[in-house]
Amino acid sequence: MKPILTTFAALALAVALPLVAHAQGNMSAGSSAQMGTVTMQEDATHRAAAAYNRGIREMKKAASAKDAADKTKHYKEAQAQFNKSLGLQQNFDALLGLGQADLGLGDNQGAMTSCTEALALKADHPEAKACVDSAKAKLSPPAETKSPSP
C-alpha cells in the first residue's frame, strides 16, 4: 500500500505545482529593463519628451490659427508644455520651443533668454540664431533716421 501512496503523492505534486505557479502570475527574472519597469530618470525623460511633443502640436495649431485669441491660447499652452518639459529635463529643443512661443506671445525678453540658452547648448544652430536675432531686433529701439542736412 505504501508504494501506491508515494506514487499518488508524487502525481498530486506534479499536477498541483504548475497550477500554483500559474496562480501566482508569470514573473520573469531579469533586470528592470528586461522586466519592463522604468527608472525614475527614464520616466522623467519620457514625460519631458511627451510634454515637448504636446508643445510642438500647440505651436502648429497656433501657426494655423486665424483668430488672434485662438493663436494666443495655443502659444500659451505651448509655453506651458515647454516649461513642463524643461522642469523635468533641460534640453535644447524645449528651450528653443519656449523661445519661439515667447516670440509668438510678444515676450521678447523671455524669447531672448530661452533662445540664448538654447544657442549655448548648440552653437551656430540656425533656428536658435534666428530666434535670438528676432528677439534682439524687437527689444532694440528703432534707429532714428537722420534727415539730410541742407
Backbone torsions as a table, in degrees:
resi	resn	phi	psi	omega
1	MET	NA	-31.9	-178.5
2	LYS	-62.7	-42.9	178.2
3	PRO	-62.1	-32.7	179.6
4	ILE	-67.5	-42.8	178.9
5	LEU	-64.1	-41.0	179.3
6	THR	-64.1	-44.0	178.2
7	THR	-63.6	-43.2	179.9
8	PHE	-62.9	-42.4	179.7
9	ALA	-64.6	-41.8	179.0
10	ALA	-64.4	-40.8	178.9
11	LEU	-65.7	-41.4	179.2
12	ALA	-63.1	-41.4	177.4
13	LEU	-65.5	-40.6	-179.8
14	ALA	-62.4	-34.1	179.4
15	VAL	-81.7	-39.6	-172.9
16	ALA	-77.2	-36.3	-176.6
17	LEU	-59.2	-48.0	177.8
18	PRO	-62.4	-34.0	178.5
19	LEU	-66.4	-41.7	178.7
20	VAL	-65.6	-43.2	179.5
21	ALA	-62.9	-41.3	179.9
22	HIS	-66.9	-38.1	-179.2
23	ALA	-65.4	-29.4	-179.9
24	GLN	-79.1	-11.4	179.6
25	GLY	100.4	166.0	-179.0
26	ASN	-100.3	90.4	179.6
27	MET	-98.0	115.6	-179.9
28	SER	-83.7	152.3	176.9
29	ALA	-96.6	143.3	178.4
30	GLY	152.8	-171.8	-178.6
31	SER	-73.6	168.6	-180.0
32	SER	-63.4	-34.0	178.5
33	ALA	-67.3	-39.2	179.5
34	GLN	-69.5	-30.4	-177.7
35	MET	-87.2	-2.6	176.3
36	GLY	85.8	11.2	176.9
37	THR	-86.5	159.9	-176.2
38	VAL	-122.2	133.2	176.2
39	THR	-73.9	165.7	-179.6
40	MET	-62.5	-37.8	179.2
41	GLN	-65.7	-43.5	178.4
42	GLU	-63.2	-37.7	179.4
43	ASP	-66.2	-42.9	178.5
44	ALA	-63.1	-41.0	178.4
45	THR	-63.1	-43.3	-179.9
46	HIS	-64.6	-44.6	-179.8
47	ARG	-67.6	-35.7	177.3
48	ALA	-63.6	-42.9	179.0
49	ALA	-65.8	-39.4	179.2
50	ALA	-64.8	-42.2	178.2
51	ALA	-65.4	-41.6	177.2
52	TYR	-58.6	-46.0	180.0
53	ASN	-62.3	-38.0	176.2
54	ARG	-64.9	-38.6	177.8
55	GLY	-61.7	-42.9	178.4
56	ILE	-62.5	-42.1	178.4
57	ARG	-61.6	-40.2	178.8
58	GLU	-66.8	-36.3	177.0
59	MET	-63.2	-40.4	178.6
60	LYS	-65.8	-40.1	177.8
61	LYS	-64.6	-39.8	179.3
62	ALA	-64.6	-40.6	-179.0
63	ALA	-64.4	-32.6	-177.3
64	SER	-96.0	-3.9	-179.4
65	ALA	-70.9	138.2	179.4
66	LYS	-90.7	-36.5	-177.0
67	ASP	-84.2	134.6	-177.9
68	ALA	-61.4	-39.1	179.7
69	ALA	-66.3	-38.2	178.8
70	ASP	-67.1	-42.1	177.2
71	LYS	-57.9	-48.7	-179.7
72	THR	-60.4	-42.9	179.6
73	LYS	-58.7	-45.4	-178.6
74	HIS	-70.3	-37.7	176.5
75	TYR	-63.7	-41.2	179.6
76	LYS	-65.2	-40.3	178.3
77	GLU	-67.0	-39.6	176.6
78	ALA	-61.4	-45.1	179.0
79	GLN	-57.4	-45.5	179.7
80	ALA	-62.8	-41.6	-179.1
81	GLN	-68.7	-40.5	177.9
82	PHE	-65.4	-39.5	176.9
83	ASN	-64.0	-39.0	177.3
84	LYS	-62.2	-45.0	178.6
85	SER	-60.2	-45.1	-179.3
86	LEU	-67.7	-29.7	176.3
87	GLY	-67.0	-26.8	179.6
88	LEU	-90.1	-36.5	-177.6
89	GLN	-162.6	123.4	177.7
90	GLN	-69.5	130.6	177.2
91	ASN	-156.5	154.2	-176.7
92	PHE	-56.7	-49.9	-173.4
93	ASP	-60.2	-44.0	179.9
94	ALA	-68.8	-35.9	176.6
95	LEU	-63.6	-44.4	178.4
96	LEU	-64.4	-44.5	178.1
97	GLY	-59.2	-43.2	178.7
98	LEU	-62.4	-43.6	178.5
99	GLY	-60.8	-41.5	179.5
100	GLN	-69.0	-36.7	175.7
101	ALA	-66.1	-40.8	177.0
102	ASP	-59.5	-42.9	177.1
103	LEU	-59.1	-43.6	179.6
104	GLY	-62.0	-29.8	179.3
105	LEU	-90.9	-2.8	-179.7
106	GLY	82.8	10.7	176.6
107	ASP	-88.2	78.5	-174.3
108	ASN	-67.7	-33.6	178.2
109	GLN	-68.1	-43.4	176.9
110	GLY	-62.2	-40.1	178.5
111	ALA	-63.9	-42.9	-179.9
112	MET	-60.2	-45.2	-179.2
113	THR	-63.5	-52.3	-177.1
114	SER	-64.4	-43.9	-177.8
115	CYS	-70.5	-32.9	176.1
116	THR	-66.9	-40.3	176.8
117	GLU	-64.3	-40.1	178.0
118	ALA	-63.8	-42.7	-179.9
119	LEU	-64.2	-31.3	176.9
120	ALA	-66.6	-29.7	179.0
121	LEU	-81.0	-33.7	178.9
122	LYS	-136.1	86.1	-179.5
123	ALA	-60.5	145.4	178.2
124	ASP	67.6	16.7	176.7
125	HIS	-75.1	124.1	-173.0
126	PRO	-60.6	-40.3	-179.4
127	GLU	-69.5	-38.9	178.6
128	ALA	-66.3	-40.9	177.5
129	LYS	-62.2	-44.5	-179.9
130	ALA	-62.2	-38.4	178.8
131	CYS	-64.7	-46.7	178.7
132	VAL	-61.6	-46.8	-178.8
133	ASP	-61.4	-42.0	179.9
134	SER	-64.8	-44.9	179.4
135	ALA	-64.5	-41.8	-179.8
136	LYS	-61.6	-43.9	-179.5
137	ALA	-63.3	-36.9	-179.4
138	LYS	-77.2	-23.1	178.4
139	LEU	-84.0	-28.9	-178.3
140	SER	-75.2	138.6	175.8
141	PRO	-68.0	146.4	-179.4
142	PRO	-62.5	140.2	179.3
143	ALA	-71.1	135.1	-179.9
144	GLU	-78.4	136.9	177.0
145	THR	-92.0	133.0	178.9
146	LYS	-88.1	137.2	176.5
147	SER	-80.4	145.3	-177.7
148	PRO	-61.8	141.3	179.8
149	SER	-78.5	140.9	178.7
150	PRO	-73.4	NA	NA
